[in-house]
Amino acid sequence: MPDTDRLTELEIALAHQERLAEELSDIVRTQAERLDRLERTLALLARRLAAAEDGPEAPAANAPPPHW
């Protein structure tokens, strides 16, 4: 195989690798953004749960109503 053909094939392979690296970078960025949103949502829910636990006690699910 002539050197020019080999060089062309290497350039093509490199172009594919660069495209793949860009696609993977985009995926990682998207996943990081999604993770950030999920962490913020989790923190909000944890604060709400803590506030609800600090509030008035809810009756137990199996407890009879107060008039019994």
SULMO-V766424 format. One record per pair of residues at least 24 apart in sequence whose C-alpha atoms are under 10 Angstrom apart, sorted by the first residue. I is the first residue (numbers start at 1). J is the second residue. If there is no record, write none. Layout:
I:J
I:J
This chain:
none
